[in-house]
Amino acid sequence: MSAPTVHRSPPRPAAGRGSGLLPALLREVGFRRYWTGLTVSALGDQVSAIALPLIAVLAVHAGAAQMGYLAAATWLPYLLFALPAGAWADRRSRRRRVMIAADLGRVALIATIPLAYAFDALTLPQLYLVALGVGTLSVLFDVCNAQVFNSLVPSARYVEGNSLVSGSRAMSQIAGPGIGGLLVQLLSAPLALLADALSFAASALCLSRIAPIEPPGERRTRGQLAEGGRFIVRSPIMRAALASTATVNFFTFMVAALFVLYATTTLHLAPGLLGAVLGAGSVGGLLGALSAGALTRRIGLGATFLLGSIAFPAPLLLIPAAHGSTLMVLGFLFAAEFVSGLGVMWLDIAAGSMFAAIVPDQLRSRVSGAYRMVNYGTRPLGSLAAGALAGAIGLRPTLWIAVGGALASFLWLLPSPVPRLRELPGKD
């Protein structure tokens, strides 16, 4: 299946001295503004990643099952809405505007939490509803984002572009959890969420200042919902990748749903230390993003994906193994987060680059929606399973089971063409 030509805006180098120190893509004004918006938004997300669970634990006294429900609420919209959202987005010719509207909607939703807290009216159902609303808007943002990225980045630079986006996410993860933990201690967790609301506003501003030439929307409507899924099923690369990433997502989100509760109640870590632990994982993520290009050139794109699929979950074994003094516990957790962050970036960058090259432009949002429906749809299921299982057998045994399941995810890749893929594949 051939893809229509995508006309991109001509590169516009950044003015000013010292621009040669920037990566080539960041010297192009459009991509730099796009990347800046995603980076600031990712920083705010990391504040919320620690603040929202702490609100549930400290402000409304959530238990293991309720923590599972809260984590599930964030990701449930991907299971429910990603497929129709992808079909809808492929009929739009101005996806950037949808992304801006999604950012502004998330600002309004998140701002309701500190407002309710200020009037002593914050409840767990409100946290669930905000998580569902933010997740739904994130679905719309994400299915449109794939096409905007491809409208800004030439195909020869997909690995570079994905490395920059993933690297900025890793940098935000370095600073975000520490900032989030500090803000929680200084201001309280609900007020710390204002940082995330402001980050979405900044993302909307950056997106409003770019003008990518997007391909026209697909006019045909019959069968659109199924086309993205059919493309994935027909592609042996995407089929195997989806099975692997969906499996690792299910089990690692079991870990994620319980981690804050486990760290605060079983390991007795303060919010500031918890933020530092999560930041350590992001240092590994940054190194993973910086090394991904060289690694793919040395061992191949598919082998990088396979290596990341193992290096991401394997270190998480140290989380349920953590015991002893506070110093020993921190050592276990720092090592787990650091090496896992390294692996997930290798996996993400290799996967994003393969998909950018394989998927035809006229199907991009539908394939993204179908892929995310399964891949991200496993996340709420994993979170719910974590809450139920932890309630029955306890936190630590549940974590052991979850990490063991995540480790098995790479087995889906072995019989597929993925491990033998050395360079970016062409579109069918």
C-alpha positions as CSV (number, residue, x, y, z in Angstrom):
1,M,0.0,0.0,0.0
2,S,1.5,3.2,-1.1
3,A,1.2,6.4,1.0
4,P,0.4,9.9,-0.5
5,T,3.1,12.4,-0.5
6,V,3.2,14.6,2.6
7,H,4.2,18.2,1.9
8,R,6.2,19.6,4.7
9,S,7.1,23.2,5.5
10,P,10.6,24.0,4.5
11,P,13.1,23.9,7.3
12,R,13.7,27.3,9.0
13,P,17.0,27.4,10.8
14,A,17.0,29.1,14.2
15,A,18.7,32.5,14.2
16,G,21.4,33.5,16.6
17,R,24.8,32.4,17.5
18,G,25.4,29.0,19.0
19,S,22.6,27.4,17.0
20,G,25.2,25.0,15.7
21,L,25.3,23.4,19.1
22,L,21.7,22.3,18.7
23,P,20.8,19.0,17.1
24,A,19.8,19.6,13.5
25,L,16.0,19.2,14.0
26,L,16.0,21.7,16.9
27,R,17.5,24.3,14.5
28,E,14.2,24.1,12.6
29,V,11.7,26.5,14.2
30,G,8.6,24.4,13.8
31,F,10.0,21.3,15.3
32,R,11.7,23.2,18.1
33,R,8.4,24.8,19.2
34,Y,6.6,21.4,18.9
35,W,9.3,19.7,20.9
36,T,9.3,22.5,23.5
37,G,5.6,22.1,24.1
38,L,5.8,18.4,24.5
39,T,8.8,18.8,26.9
40,V,7.0,21.3,29.2
41,S,3.9,19.2,29.2
42,A,5.9,16.1,30.0
43,L,7.5,17.9,33.0
44,G,4.0,18.7,34.4
45,D,2.9,15.1,33.8
46,Q,5.7,13.9,36.0
47,V,4.6,16.2,38.8
48,S,1.1,14.8,38.5
49,A,2.5,11.2,38.4
50,I,3.6,11.6,42.0
51,A,1.1,14.2,43.2
52,L,-2.1,12.4,42.1
53,P,-1.4,9.0,43.8
54,L,-0.2,10.9,46.9
55,I,-3.4,12.9,47.0
56,A,-5.3,9.5,47.0
57,V,-3.1,8.0,49.7
58,L,-2.7,11.0,52.0
59,A,-5.7,13.2,51.4
60,V,-8.5,10.8,50.8
61,H,-6.9,7.6,52.4
62,A,-7.2,5.3,49.4
63,G,-6.4,1.6,49.8
64,A,-4.8,-0.9,47.4
65,A,-8.0,-1.6,45.4
66,Q,-8.8,2.1,45.2
67,M,-5.3,2.9,43.9
68,G,-5.9,0.3,41.2
69,Y,-9.2,2.0,40.3
70,L,-7.5,5.4,40.1
71,A,-4.7,4.2,37.9
72,A,-7.2,2.4,35.7
73,A,-9.3,5.5,35.3
74,T,-6.4,7.3,33.7
75,W,-5.9,4.7,31.0
76,L,-9.5,3.3,30.5
77,P,-10.2,5.9,27.8
78,Y,-7.6,4.3,25.6
79,L,-9.5,1.0,25.8
80,L,-12.8,2.7,25.1
81,F,-12.1,5.5,22.8
82,A,-8.7,5.1,21.0
83,L,-10.2,3.2,18.0
84,P,-13.0,5.6,17.2
85,A,-10.8,8.6,18.0
86,G,-8.2,7.4,15.5
87,A,-10.9,7.1,12.8
88,W,-12.3,10.5,13.6
89,A,-8.8,12.1,13.6
90,D,-8.0,10.7,10.1
91,R,-11.0,12.6,8.8
92,R,-9.6,15.9,10.1
93,S,-7.2,18.0,8.2
94,R,-6.3,20.3,11.1
95,R,-5.2,17.8,13.8
96,R,-3.0,20.4,15.5
97,R,-6.1,22.4,16.5
98,V,-7.5,19.3,18.2
99,M,-4.3,18.9,20.2
100,I,-4.6,22.5,21.4
101,A,-8.2,22.0,22.4
102,A,-7.2,18.8,24.3
103,D,-4.5,20.7,26.1
104,L,-6.9,23.5,27.2
105,G,-9.4,21.0,28.3
106,R,-6.9,19.2,30.5
107,V,-6.0,22.6,32.1
108,A,-9.6,23.1,33.2
109,L,-10.0,19.5,34.5
110,I,-6.8,19.4,36.6
111,A,-7.6,22.8,38.1
112,T,-10.7,21.5,39.7
113,I,-8.7,19.4,42.1
114,P,-6.8,22.2,44.0
115,L,-10.1,24.2,43.8
116,A,-12.1,21.4,45.6
117,Y,-9.2,20.9,48.0
118,A,-9.3,24.6,49.0
119,F,-13.0,24.3,49.9
120,D,-12.4,21.0,51.7
121,A,-14.6,19.2,49.2
122,L,-12.1,16.9,47.5
123,T,-13.4,13.3,47.2
124,L,-12.1,10.0,45.6
125,P,-15.0,10.0,43.0
126,Q,-13.8,13.4,41.8
127,L,-10.2,12.1,41.4
128,Y,-11.7,9.2,39.3
129,L,-13.7,11.6,37.1
130,V,-10.8,13.9,36.5
131,A,-8.5,11.0,35.7
132,L,-11.1,9.7,33.2
133,G,-11.5,13.2,31.6
134,V,-7.8,13.9,31.3
135,G,-7.3,10.4,29.9
136,T,-10.0,10.9,27.2
137,L,-8.4,14.2,26.1
138,S,-5.0,12.5,26.1
139,V,-6.4,10.0,23.6
140,L,-7.4,12.7,21.2
141,F,-4.1,14.5,21.6
142,D,-2.1,11.3,21.0
143,V,-3.9,10.0,17.9
144,C,-3.4,13.4,16.3
145,N,0.2,13.8,17.5
146,A,1.5,11.0,15.3
147,Q,0.5,12.8,12.1
148,V,1.8,16.2,13.3
149,F,5.1,14.6,14.1
150,N,5.4,13.1,10.6
151,S,4.4,16.4,9.0
152,L,7.3,18.1,10.8
153,V,10.0,15.4,10.5
154,P,11.5,14.0,7.3
155,S,11.5,10.2,7.1
156,A,15.3,10.1,7.1
157,R,15.2,11.7,10.6
158,Y,12.6,9.5,12.3
159,V,15.1,8.0,14.7
160,E,16.6,11.5,15.5
161,G,13.1,13.0,16.0
162,N,11.9,10.1,18.2
163,S,15.2,10.3,20.2
164,L,14.7,14.0,20.8
165,V,11.1,13.6,21.9
166,S,11.9,10.6,24.1
167,G,15.0,12.4,25.5
168,S,12.9,15.4,26.5
169,R,10.5,13.1,28.2
170,A,13.4,11.5,30.0
171,M,14.8,14.9,31.0
172,S,11.4,15.9,32.4
173,Q,11.3,12.7,34.3
174,I,14.6,13.5,35.9
175,A,13.4,16.9,37.2
176,G,9.6,16.2,37.5
177,P,9.4,13.6,40.3
178,G,11.9,15.6,42.4
179,I,10.0,18.8,41.8
180,G,6.8,17.0,42.4
181,G,7.9,15.5,45.7
182,L,9.2,18.9,46.9
183,L,6.0,20.7,45.9
184,V,3.9,18.1,47.7
185,Q,5.9,18.6,50.9
186,L,5.9,22.4,50.6
187,L,2.4,23.1,49.2
188,S,0.4,19.8,49.6
189,A,-0.3,17.4,46.7
190,P,-3.5,19.1,45.3
191,L,-1.7,22.4,44.9
192,A,1.3,20.7,43.3
193,L,-1.1,19.7,40.5
194,L,-1.3,23.3,39.4
195,A,2.2,22.8,37.8
196,D,0.7,20.2,35.5
197,A,-2.2,22.5,34.5
198,L,0.3,25.2,33.6
199,S,2.3,22.8,31.6
200,F,-0.7,22.0,29.4
201,A,-1.3,25.7,28.9
202,A,2.3,26.1,27.8
203,S,1.9,23.1,25.4
204,A,-1.1,24.7,23.8
205,L,0.8,28.0,23.4
206,C,3.7,26.3,21.6
207,L,1.4,24.3,19.3
208,S,-0.5,27.5,18.4
209,R,2.8,28.9,17.0
210,I,3.6,26.2,14.5
211,A,2.0,25.6,11.1
212,P,2.8,22.1,9.8
213,I,1.3,21.3,6.4
214,E,-0.8,18.3,7.3
215,P,-2.2,15.8,4.7
216,P,-5.9,16.1,4.0
217,G,-8.4,14.1,6.0
218,E,-9.7,10.8,4.6
219,R,-13.1,11.4,3.1
220,R,-14.3,7.8,3.0
221,T,-16.0,6.7,6.1
222,R,-17.2,3.1,5.6
223,G,-15.0,0.5,7.3
224,Q,-12.7,3.1,8.8
225,L,-12.8,1.8,12.4
226,A,-11.5,-1.6,11.3
227,E,-8.8,-0.4,8.9
228,G,-6.2,0.4,11.5
229,G,-6.6,-3.0,13.2
230,R,-6.5,-4.8,9.8
231,F,-3.2,-3.1,9.0
232,I,-1.7,-4.2,12.3
233,V,-2.8,-7.8,11.9
234,R,-1.4,-7.9,8.3
235,S,2.0,-6.5,9.4
236,P,4.1,-9.2,11.1
237,I,6.3,-6.4,12.6
238,M,3.5,-4.5,14.1
239,R,1.6,-7.6,15.2
240,A,4.5,-8.9,17.2
241,A,5.4,-5.5,18.6
242,L,1.9,-5.0,19.8
243,A,1.7,-8.4,21.5
244,S,5.0,-7.6,23.2
245,T,4.3,-4.0,24.3
246,A,0.7,-4.8,25.4
247,T,2.0,-7.7,27.6
248,V,4.8,-5.5,29.2
249,N,2.3,-2.7,29.7
250,F,-0.2,-4.9,31.5
251,F,2.3,-6.2,34.0
252,T,4.4,-3.1,34.5
253,F,1.2,-1.1,35.2
254,M,0.4,-3.6,37.9
255,V,3.7,-2.5,39.4
256,A,3.0,1.2,38.7
257,A,-0.5,1.1,40.3
258,L,0.9,-0.2,43.6
259,F,4.4,1.4,43.7
260,V,3.5,4.6,45.6
261,L,1.4,2.7,48.1
262,Y,4.1,0.1,48.5
263,A,6.9,2.7,48.8
264,T,5.1,4.8,51.4
265,T,3.4,2.1,53.6
266,T,5.7,-0.9,53.3
267,L,9.1,0.7,52.7
268,H,8.2,4.0,54.6
269,L,9.7,6.4,52.1
270,A,8.8,10.1,52.4
271,P,7.5,12.0,49.3
272,G,10.8,13.7,48.7
273,L,12.7,10.4,48.7
274,L,10.1,8.9,46.5
275,G,10.5,11.7,44.0
276,A,14.2,11.2,44.0
277,V,13.8,7.5,43.3
278,L,11.6,8.2,40.3
279,G,14.0,10.8,39.1
280,A,16.8,8.3,39.1
281,G,14.9,6.2,36.6
282,S,14.7,9.2,34.4
283,V,18.4,9.6,34.4
284,G,18.6,6.1,32.9
285,G,15.9,7.2,30.5
286,L,17.9,10.2,29.3
287,L,21.0,8.0,28.8
288,G,18.8,5.5,26.9
289,A,17.5,8.3,24.6
290,L,21.0,9.7,24.0
291,S,22.4,6.2,23.2
292,A,19.5,4.8,21.1
293,G,20.7,6.2,17.8
294,A,24.2,4.7,18.2
295,L,22.8,1.5,19.5
296,T,20.4,1.0,16.5
297,R,23.3,1.7,14.1
298,R,25.5,-0.9,15.9
299,I,23.1,-3.8,16.5
300,G,20.1,-2.9,14.3
301,L,16.7,-1.4,15.0
302,G,15.0,-4.7,15.8
303,A,17.7,-5.9,18.1
304,T,17.4,-2.6,20.0
305,F,13.7,-3.2,20.4
306,L,14.3,-6.7,21.7
307,L,17.0,-5.5,24.1
308,G,14.8,-2.8,25.4
309,S,12.0,-5.3,25.9
310,I,14.2,-7.2,28.3
311,A,16.1,-4.4,29.9
312,F,12.9,-2.5,30.7
313,P,11.2,-5.1,33.0
314,A,14.2,-7.1,34.3
315,P,15.5,-4.5,36.8
316,L,12.0,-4.2,38.3
317,L,12.7,-7.5,40.2
318,L,14.7,-5.3,42.6
319,I,11.4,-3.5,43.7
320,P,9.8,-6.4,45.6
321,A,13.3,-7.6,46.6
322,A,14.0,-4.3,48.4
323,H,14.5,-4.7,52.2
324,G,16.7,-3.7,55.0
325,S,17.7,-0.2,56.1
326,T,16.5,2.9,54.3
327,L,19.9,3.2,52.6
328,M,19.6,-0.4,51.3
329,V,16.1,0.1,50.1
330,L,17.0,3.2,48.2
331,G,19.9,1.4,46.6
332,F,17.5,-1.3,45.3
333,L,15.0,1.2,44.1
334,F,17.5,3.5,42.5
335,A,19.1,0.6,40.5
336,A,15.7,-0.7,39.5
337,E,14.5,2.6,38.2
338,F,17.7,3.6,36.5
339,V,18.2,0.5,34.4
340,S,14.5,0.2,33.7
341,G,14.5,3.8,32.4
342,L,17.4,2.9,30.1
343,G,15.6,-0.1,28.6
344,V,12.2,1.6,28.1
345,M,13.8,4.4,26.0
346,W,15.5,1.8,23.7
347,L,12.2,0.1,23.3
348,D,10.2,3.3,22.7
349,I,12.5,4.9,20.3
350,A,13.0,1.8,18.2
351,A,9.2,1.2,18.1
352,G,8.3,4.8,17.3
353,S,10.8,4.9,14.5
354,M,9.6,1.6,13.0
355,F,6.0,2.6,13.1
356,A,6.7,6.1,11.6
357,A,8.3,4.3,8.6
358,I,5.8,1.5,8.2
359,V,2.4,3.2,8.5
360,P,0.9,5.0,5.5
361,D,0.0,8.6,6.2
362,Q,-3.7,8.1,5.3
363,L,-4.0,5.4,8.0
364,R,-1.7,6.9,10.6
365,S,-4.3,8.1,13.2
366,R,-6.4,4.9,12.7
367,V,-3.4,2.6,13.2
368,S,-2.3,4.8,16.2
369,G,-5.8,4.5,17.6
370,A,-6.0,0.7,17.1
371,Y,-2.5,0.2,18.5
372,R,-3.1,2.4,21.5
373,M,-6.5,0.8,22.2
374,V,-4.8,-2.6,22.8
375,N,-1.4,-1.3,24.0
376,Y,-2.7,1.3,26.4
377,G,-5.9,-0.5,27.0
378,T,-4.0,-3.2,28.9
379,R,-2.9,-0.5,31.4
380,P,-6.3,-0.1,33.2
381,L,-6.7,-3.9,33.2
382,G,-3.3,-4.3,34.8
383,S,-4.1,-1.6,37.3
384,L,-7.4,-3.3,38.3
385,A,-5.8,-6.7,38.4
386,A,-3.1,-5.2,40.7
387,G,-5.6,-3.8,43.1
388,A,-7.6,-7.0,43.3
389,L,-4.6,-9.3,43.6
390,A,-2.9,-7.1,46.2
391,G,-6.1,-7.1,48.3
392,A,-6.1,-10.9,48.2
393,I,-2.4,-11.8,48.7
394,G,-0.6,-8.6,49.6
395,L,1.6,-6.0,47.9
396,R,4.9,-7.7,47.7
397,P,3.7,-11.1,46.3
398,T,1.7,-9.2,43.7
399,L,4.7,-7.2,42.7
400,W,6.7,-10.5,42.2
401,I,4.0,-11.9,40.0
402,A,3.7,-8.7,38.0
403,V,7.5,-8.4,37.2
404,G,7.6,-12.1,36.2
405,G,4.8,-11.6,33.7
406,A,6.5,-8.4,32.3
407,L,9.7,-10.3,31.8
408,A,8.0,-12.8,29.5
409,S,6.9,-10.1,27.0
410,F,10.0,-10.4,24.8
411,L,9.0,-14.0,23.8
412,W,6.4,-12.6,21.4
413,L,9.3,-11.0,19.3
414,L,11.5,-14.1,18.9
415,P,9.5,-15.8,16.0
416,S,8.8,-12.5,14.3
417,P,10.9,-10.5,11.8
418,V,11.6,-7.8,14.4
419,P,15.0,-9.2,15.9
420,R,16.4,-9.4,12.3
421,L,15.4,-5.9,11.3
422,R,18.5,-3.7,10.9
423,E,17.2,-0.5,9.3
424,L,13.9,1.4,8.9
425,P,11.5,-0.7,6.8
426,G,9.6,0.8,4.0
427,K,5.8,1.3,3.8
428,D,3.9,-1.5,2.3
